[in-house]
């Protein structure tokens, strides 16, 4: 409120008028009145300068820097050779001052990744100027609000909300994954072969995945004709180390044909393809040849049901989970699967067009998508900027009116665009929540 009181300047202007009238009535001489008028004009001039500085500070956290960006206190060289347009150059000058002199002195950190200033840097570098203004205004409105709609990341060394611009896909490597523990069978060593497998299993069960990979490679090299268990354990290690791409490459280039046809290997590699969002290839492997073993058949159908849910094909998902229940699945797990699918399918998806139309009243679209904190922030910011613009026009301060009007229009339009994006984010959140419940219910980590 202090910012917008200064922008409007009503209290200061009233003080000056009162001061000048008191002096003129007290002195009663023209020379004193002239001095008071000069003082008033000088004060108004200083006030105008303060307004520009305040407006500039207001957008400092929304823009980018040419040759460096601050990662919560750390400076990283970027984009040194890139040529910026005049408008971008002016914007990057603001962020240069903000990140160098203000950011480190604030004593707090942006709760989102990338930080708002680095987000501004990204969009001003990659999108047209006005679109970048809207995206940045929307990000400032959303900063730190409605946390449950975002993935978490630890890229800055502590938990942050992951929020890239809507035109950029989110890399899986940025999403925080809790520590996962993978286990294999415990064997009783009867032969030397069993002893080797037991040692590999021991390493995996104790989360020693890199040593386990080395031991697997040693056995494959020495024996040349290892059974499928070694290759299954190899895929387990790759998955545990988040090296799914290496697993796919190894499977395609180094696994013997007989091993690739093993049912457990097929389940495992299909799950790895699912982990990297290659649903089509995962389904191709699962449907290429019928499974004979009932447990593998059940796992294949469950994995297909999860993929159908991820693709919002809830009718197919229900049929697949019903089929899976006929292959030894407990009635408790089967019933919960059906309830989860039923719950997701009854959630009506939010329409981006409706969210944008409702945002004609600032915050209306965010209420529609249940982003209530964003809605309150959007309403307050747009009301404050709108009043600041009106006040400047009312006092015939047209220069400041243009400046505040630009910010007001940017935040208003950004509120409309952001509400449409929030509808997409809401729909994806509902699906992801249901899919995660299915994964836990079916213990897919053990596949």
C-alpha positions as CSV (number, residue, x, y, z in Angstrom):
1,X,0.0,0.0,0.0
2,X,2.9,2.3,0.6
3,X,4.0,1.9,-3.0
4,X,0.6,2.9,-4.4
5,X,0.3,5.8,-1.9
6,X,3.5,7.1,-3.2
7,X,2.4,6.5,-6.8
8,X,-0.8,8.4,-6.4
9,X,0.8,11.0,-4.2
10,X,-2.5,12.3,-2.7
11,X,-1.2,12.7,0.9
12,X,2.0,14.4,-0.1
13,X,0.1,16.8,-2.5
14,X,-2.3,17.6,0.3
15,X,0.5,18.4,2.7
16,X,2.1,20.7,0.1
17,X,-1.1,22.6,-0.6
18,X,-1.8,23.0,3.1
19,X,1.8,24.1,3.7
20,X,1.7,26.7,0.9
21,X,-1.7,28.1,2.0
22,X,-0.5,28.4,5.6
23,X,2.6,30.2,4.6
24,X,0.8,32.6,2.3
25,X,-1.8,33.4,4.9
26,X,0.9,33.8,7.6
27,X,3.3,36.0,5.6
28,X,0.8,37.8,3.3
29,X,3.5,38.9,0.9
30,X,3.9,37.9,-2.8
31,X,7.6,37.0,-2.5
32,X,6.8,34.4,0.2
33,X,3.9,33.0,-1.9
34,X,6.3,32.7,-4.9
35,X,8.9,30.8,-2.8
36,X,6.2,28.4,-1.6
37,X,5.1,27.7,-5.2
38,X,8.7,27.0,-6.1
39,X,9.1,24.7,-3.1
40,X,5.9,22.9,-4.1
41,X,7.0,22.4,-7.7
42,X,10.4,21.2,-6.5
43,X,8.8,18.7,-4.2
44,X,6.5,17.5,-6.9
45,X,9.5,17.0,-9.2
46,X,11.2,14.9,-6.5
47,X,8.0,13.0,-6.0
48,X,7.8,12.3,-9.7
49,X,11.4,10.9,-9.7
50,X,10.4,8.7,-6.8
51,X,7.5,7.4,-8.7
52,X,9.6,6.3,-11.6
53,X,12.1,4.6,-9.3
54,X,9.3,2.8,-7.5
55,X,7.7,1.6,-10.7
56,X,11.1,0.5,-11.9
57,X,11.7,-1.4,-8.6
58,X,8.3,-3.0,-9.0
59,X,9.3,-4.8,-12.2
60,X,12.9,-5.6,-11.2
61,X,12.0,-9.2,-10.3
62,X,10.4,-9.8,-13.6
63,X,13.2,-9.4,-16.1
64,X,16.5,-10.8,-17.3
65,X,20.2,-10.0,-17.4
66,X,22.6,-10.2,-20.5
67,X,25.6,-12.0,-19.2
68,X,24.8,-13.5,-15.9
69,X,21.9,-14.7,-13.8
70,X,21.8,-15.1,-10.0
71,X,20.8,-18.5,-8.7
72,X,19.9,-17.5,-5.2
73,X,23.3,-15.9,-4.5
74,X,25.4,-17.7,-7.1
75,X,26.2,-16.0,-10.4
76,X,26.4,-18.2,-13.6
77,X,27.7,-16.9,-16.9
78,X,25.1,-17.2,-19.7
79,X,24.2,-15.8,-23.1
80,X,27.3,-13.7,-23.3
81,X,27.3,-13.4,-27.1
82,X,23.6,-12.9,-27.6
83,X,22.4,-9.6,-29.2
84,X,19.4,-8.0,-27.5
85,X,17.0,-5.6,-29.0
86,X,16.6,-2.1,-27.6
87,X,13.6,-3.0,-25.5
88,X,15.2,-6.2,-24.2
89,X,18.4,-4.3,-23.4
90,X,16.5,-1.8,-21.2
91,X,14.8,-4.7,-19.4
92,X,18.1,-6.5,-18.8
93,X,19.5,-3.3,-17.3
94,X,16.9,-3.4,-14.7
95,X,17.5,-7.0,-13.8
96,X,21.2,-6.4,-13.7
97,X,20.7,-3.8,-11.0
98,X,18.2,-5.9,-9.1
99,X,20.2,-9.1,-9.1
100,X,23.5,-7.3,-8.3
101,X,22.4,-4.9,-5.6
102,X,18.9,-5.8,-4.3
103,X,18.4,-9.6,-4.6
104,X,21.2,-10.6,-2.3
105,X,20.3,-7.9,0.3
106,X,16.6,-8.9,0.6
107,X,17.4,-11.8,2.9
108,X,14.8,-14.1,1.2
109,X,14.7,-16.3,-1.8
110,X,12.1,-16.8,-4.5
111,X,10.1,-20.0,-3.7
112,X,9.9,-21.0,-7.4
113,X,12.4,-22.5,-9.9
114,X,13.5,-20.7,-12.0
115,X,13.3,-17.6,-9.8
116,X,11.0,-14.8,-11.0
117,X,13.9,-12.7,-12.3
118,X,15.4,-15.7,-14.1
119,X,12.0,-16.7,-15.5
120,X,11.8,-13.1,-16.9
121,X,15.2,-13.6,-18.4
122,X,14.1,-16.8,-20.0
123,X,10.9,-15.5,-21.6
124,X,12.4,-12.2,-22.7
125,X,15.2,-14.1,-24.4
126,X,12.9,-16.6,-26.1
127,X,9.6,-14.9,-26.8
128,X,8.3,-11.6,-28.4
129,X,8.5,-8.6,-26.1
130,X,4.8,-8.2,-25.3
131,X,4.2,-11.9,-24.7
132,X,7.2,-11.9,-22.4
133,X,5.7,-9.1,-20.5
134,X,2.4,-11.0,-20.0
135,X,4.2,-14.2,-19.0
136,X,6.3,-12.4,-16.5
137,X,3.3,-10.5,-15.0
138,X,1.5,-13.7,-14.6
139,X,4.4,-15.4,-12.9
140,X,4.7,-12.5,-10.4
141,X,1.0,-12.9,-9.6
142,X,1.4,-16.7,-9.1
143,X,4.8,-16.7,-7.2
144,X,4.6,-19.0,-4.2
145,X,0.8,-19.5,-4.4
146,X,-1.2,-22.7,-4.6
147,X,1.8,-25.0,-4.1
148,X,-0.1,-28.3,-4.7
149,X,-0.4,-27.6,-8.4
150,X,3.3,-27.7,-9.0
151,X,6.1,-30.3,-8.9
152,X,8.9,-29.8,-6.5
153,X,12.5,-29.5,-7.5
154,X,15.8,-29.2,-5.6
155,X,17.8,-27.6,-8.3
156,X,18.7,-24.6,-6.1
157,X,19.8,-26.9,-3.2
158,X,16.5,-26.7,-1.4
159,X,12.9,-27.4,-2.2
160,X,11.4,-25.1,-4.8
161,X,8.2,-25.1,-6.9
162,X,9.0,-26.1,-10.5
163,X,7.4,-23.7,-12.9
164,X,8.8,-23.3,-16.4
165,X,7.1,-21.2,-19.1
166,X,4.1,-23.0,-20.5
167,X,5.7,-23.4,-24.0
168,X,8.6,-25.4,-22.5
169,X,8.3,-29.1,-21.6
170,X,9.3,-30.0,-18.0
171,X,12.4,-32.3,-18.1
172,X,11.9,-35.3,-15.8
173,X,15.3,-34.8,-14.4
174,X,14.2,-31.5,-12.8
175,X,11.3,-33.1,-10.9
176,X,12.2,-34.1,-7.3
177,X,11.9,-37.8,-6.8
178,X,12.0,-39.3,-3.3
179,X,14.6,-41.9,-2.7
180,X,13.5,-45.2,-4.2
181,X,14.7,-48.6,-2.9
182,X,14.7,-51.6,-5.2
183,X,14.8,-55.1,-4.0
184,X,15.5,-58.5,-5.6
185,X,15.0,-62.1,-4.5
186,X,17.2,-63.5,-1.7
187,X,18.6,-66.8,-2.9
188,X,20.2,-69.7,-1.0
189,X,23.5,-70.3,-2.6
190,X,23.7,-73.9,-3.7
191,X,26.1,-73.5,-6.6
192,X,28.8,-71.0,-7.6
193,X,26.3,-69.5,-10.1
194,X,23.8,-69.0,-7.2
195,X,26.6,-67.4,-5.2
196,X,27.3,-64.8,-7.9
197,X,23.6,-63.9,-8.2
198,X,23.3,-63.7,-4.4
199,X,26.1,-61.2,-4.3
200,X,24.5,-59.0,-7.0
201,X,21.2,-59.2,-5.1
202,X,22.9,-58.3,-1.9
203,X,24.4,-55.2,-3.5
204,X,21.0,-54.1,-5.0
205,X,19.1,-54.7,-1.7
206,X,21.7,-52.4,0.0
207,X,21.3,-49.7,-2.6
208,X,24.8,-50.3,-4.0
209,X,23.7,-49.9,-7.6
210,X,27.0,-48.9,-9.3
211,X,28.9,-51.8,-7.7
212,X,26.1,-54.1,-8.7
213,X,26.3,-53.0,-12.3
214,X,30.1,-53.6,-12.2
215,X,29.6,-57.1,-10.8
216,X,26.9,-57.8,-13.4
217,X,29.2,-56.7,-16.2
218,X,32.0,-58.9,-14.8
219,X,29.7,-62.0,-14.8
220,X,28.4,-61.3,-18.3
221,X,31.9,-60.9,-19.6
222,X,33.2,-64.1,-18.0
223,X,30.3,-66.3,-18.7
224,X,29.2,-65.0,-22.1
225,X,25.9,-66.9,-21.7
226,X,24.3,-65.4,-18.6
227,X,20.7,-66.1,-17.8
228,X,18.0,-63.4,-17.9
229,X,18.3,-62.7,-14.1
230,X,21.5,-60.7,-14.6
231,X,19.9,-58.6,-17.3
232,X,16.8,-58.0,-15.2
233,X,19.1,-56.8,-12.3
234,X,20.9,-54.6,-14.8
235,X,17.7,-52.9,-15.7
236,X,16.8,-52.5,-12.0
237,X,20.2,-50.7,-11.4
238,X,19.7,-48.4,-14.4
239,X,16.2,-47.4,-13.2
240,X,17.4,-46.9,-9.6
241,X,20.2,-44.6,-10.9
242,X,17.7,-42.7,-13.1
243,X,19.6,-43.8,-16.2
244,X,16.6,-45.0,-18.2
245,X,18.0,-43.8,-21.5
246,X,21.1,-46.0,-20.9
247,X,18.9,-48.9,-20.1
248,X,17.0,-48.5,-23.4
249,X,20.3,-48.3,-25.4
250,X,21.7,-51.3,-23.6
251,X,18.5,-53.3,-24.2
252,X,18.5,-52.5,-27.9
253,X,22.2,-53.0,-28.6
254,X,23.6,-55.5,-26.1
255,X,20.9,-57.7,-24.8
256,X,20.8,-61.1,-26.6
257,X,17.6,-61.8,-28.6
258,X,16.6,-64.7,-26.2
259,X,16.9,-62.3,-23.2
260,X,14.8,-59.6,-24.9
261,X,12.0,-62.1,-25.4
262,X,12.0,-63.0,-21.7
263,X,8.7,-62.0,-20.1
264,X,10.2,-60.4,-17.0
265,X,12.7,-58.4,-19.1
266,X,9.8,-57.2,-21.3
267,X,7.8,-56.0,-18.3
268,X,10.9,-54.2,-17.0
269,X,11.8,-52.5,-20.2
270,X,8.2,-51.5,-20.8
271,X,8.1,-49.9,-17.4
272,X,11.3,-48.0,-18.2
273,X,9.8,-46.7,-21.5
274,X,6.8,-45.6,-19.4
275,X,9.1,-43.7,-17.0
276,X,10.5,-41.7,-19.9
277,X,7.0,-41.0,-21.2
278,X,7.4,-43.2,-24.3
279,X,3.9,-44.7,-23.8
280,X,3.6,-45.9,-27.4
281,X,6.8,-48.0,-27.3
282,X,5.8,-49.4,-23.9
283,X,2.4,-50.6,-25.2
284,X,4.1,-52.0,-28.3
285,X,6.3,-54.2,-26.2
286,X,3.5,-55.3,-23.9
287,X,1.2,-56.2,-26.8
288,X,3.7,-57.7,-29.2
289,X,3.3,-61.3,-27.9
290,X,0.9,-62.7,-25.3
291,X,2.3,-63.4,-21.9
292,X,2.1,-67.0,-20.6
293,X,2.9,-66.5,-16.9
294,X,-0.2,-65.3,-15.0
295,X,1.8,-62.9,-12.8
296,X,3.5,-61.3,-15.8
297,X,0.2,-61.2,-17.6
298,X,-1.4,-59.3,-14.7
299,X,1.5,-56.8,-14.5
300,X,1.3,-56.2,-18.2
301,X,-2.4,-55.4,-18.0
302,X,-1.9,-53.1,-14.9
303,X,0.8,-51.2,-16.7
304,X,-1.4,-50.8,-19.7
305,X,-4.2,-49.6,-17.4
306,X,-2.0,-46.9,-15.9
307,X,-0.9,-45.7,-19.3
308,X,-4.6,-45.5,-20.3
309,X,-5.3,-43.4,-17.2
310,X,-2.3,-41.2,-18.0
311,X,-3.9,-40.6,-21.4
312,X,-7.3,-39.8,-19.8
313,X,-8.9,-42.9,-21.4
314,X,-10.8,-43.9,-18.3
315,X,-13.2,-46.3,-20.0
316,X,-10.3,-48.4,-21.3
317,X,-8.6,-48.1,-18.0
318,X,-11.6,-49.6,-16.1
319,X,-11.8,-52.5,-18.5
320,X,-8.0,-53.2,-18.2
321,X,-8.1,-53.2,-14.4
322,X,-11.2,-55.4,-14.4
323,X,-9.3,-57.9,-16.6
324,X,-6.2,-57.7,-14.3
325,X,-8.4,-58.8,-11.4
326,X,-9.0,-62.2,-13.0
327,X,-5.3,-63.0,-12.8
328,X,-4.8,-63.4,-9.1
329,X,-5.2,-59.8,-8.0
330,X,-6.7,-59.4,-4.5
331,X,-10.2,-58.1,-4.3
332,X,-9.0,-55.2,-2.0
333,X,-6.5,-54.0,-4.6
334,X,-8.9,-54.5,-7.5
335,X,-11.7,-52.6,-5.7
336,X,-9.4,-49.7,-4.9
337,X,-8.2,-49.5,-8.5
338,X,-11.8,-49.1,-9.7
339,X,-12.6,-46.5,-7.1
340,X,-9.5,-44.4,-8.1
341,X,-10.5,-44.6,-11.8
342,X,-14.1,-43.7,-10.9
343,X,-13.0,-40.7,-8.8
344,X,-10.8,-39.3,-11.6
345,X,-13.4,-39.8,-14.3
346,X,-16.0,-37.9,-12.3
347,X,-13.7,-34.9,-12.0
348,X,-14.8,-32.5,-14.8
349,X,-11.8,-31.1,-16.6
350,X,-11.5,-27.3,-16.5
351,X,-11.8,-25.6,-19.9
352,X,-9.1,-23.0,-20.6
353,X,-11.5,-20.9,-22.7
354,X,-14.0,-20.7,-19.8
355,X,-11.1,-19.7,-17.4
356,X,-10.0,-16.9,-19.7
357,X,-13.6,-15.6,-20.1
358,X,-14.1,-15.5,-16.4
359,X,-10.8,-13.6,-16.0
360,X,-12.5,-10.6,-17.5
361,X,-13.0,-9.9,-13.8
362,X,-9.4,-10.3,-12.5
363,X,-9.0,-13.5,-10.5
364,X,-12.3,-15.0,-11.8
365,X,-10.5,-17.6,-13.9
366,X,-8.3,-18.6,-11.0
367,X,-11.3,-19.2,-8.8
368,X,-12.7,-21.5,-11.5
369,X,-9.5,-23.6,-11.5
370,X,-9.4,-23.6,-7.7
371,X,-6.2,-21.4,-7.6
372,X,-7.7,-19.3,-4.8
373,X,-4.5,-17.6,-3.6
374,X,-3.7,-16.6,-7.2
375,X,-7.2,-15.2,-7.6
376,X,-6.8,-12.9,-4.5
377,X,-3.4,-11.8,-5.7
378,X,-4.6,-11.1,-9.2
379,X,-7.5,-9.1,-7.9
380,X,-5.4,-6.9,-5.6
381,X,-2.6,-6.2,-8.1
382,X,-5.0,-5.3,-10.9
383,X,-7.1,-3.1,-8.5
384,X,-4.1,-1.3,-7.2
385,X,-2.6,-0.7,-10.6
386,X,-5.9,0.4,-12.0
387,X,-6.4,2.9,-9.2
388,X,-2.9,4.2,-9.7
389,X,-3.6,4.8,-13.4
390,X,-6.9,6.5,-12.7
391,X,-5.4,8.7,-10.0
392,X,-2.6,9.8,-12.4
393,X,-5.2,10.7,-15.1
394,X,-7.4,12.5,-12.6
395,X,-4.4,14.7,-11.6
396,X,-3.5,15.2,-15.3
397,X,-0.1,13.4,-14.7
398,X,-0.3,11.8,-18.1
399,X,3.3,10.5,-18.3
400,X,2.8,8.5,-15.1
401,X,-0.6,7.5,-16.3
402,X,0.9,5.9,-19.4
403,X,3.5,4.1,-17.4
404,X,1.1,2.7,-14.8
405,X,-1.4,1.9,-17.6
406,X,1.2,-0.3,-19.4
407,X,1.8,-2.2,-16.2
408,X,-1.9,-2.4,-15.5
409,X,-2.7,-3.7,-19.0
410,X,0.2,-6.3,-18.7
411,X,-1.0,-7.7,-15.4
412,X,-4.7,-7.7,-16.6
413,X,-3.9,-9.5,-19.8
414,X,-1.4,-11.8,-18.0
415,X,-4.2,-12.6,-15.6
416,X,-6.4,-13.8,-18.5
417,X,-3.6,-15.8,-20.1
418,X,-2.5,-17.3,-16.8
419,X,-5.9,-18.5,-15.9
420,X,-6.1,-20.4,-19.2
421,X,-2.7,-22.0,-18.3
422,X,-3.9,-22.8,-14.8
423,X,-6.8,-24.8,-16.3
424,X,-4.3,-27.0,-18.1
425,X,-2.3,-27.3,-14.9
426,X,-5.3,-28.2,-12.9
427,X,-6.4,-31.0,-15.3
428,X,-2.9,-32.5,-15.3
429,X,-2.7,-32.3,-11.5
430,X,-5.9,-34.4,-11.2
431,X,-4.6,-37.0,-13.6
432,X,-1.1,-37.2,-12.0
433,X,-2.7,-37.6,-8.5
434,X,-4.8,-40.5,-9.7
435,X,-1.9,-42.2,-11.5
436,X,0.3,-41.9,-8.5
437,X,-2.4,-43.6,-6.3
438,X,-2.6,-46.4,-8.9
439,X,1.1,-46.9,-8.8
440,X,1.2,-47.1,-5.1
441,X,-1.8,-49.4,-4.9
442,X,-0.3,-51.8,-7.4
443,X,3.2,-51.6,-6.1
444,X,4.5,-50.8,-9.6
445,X,8.0,-50.0,-8.3
446,X,8.5,-53.8,-7.9
447,X,7.7,-54.5,-11.6
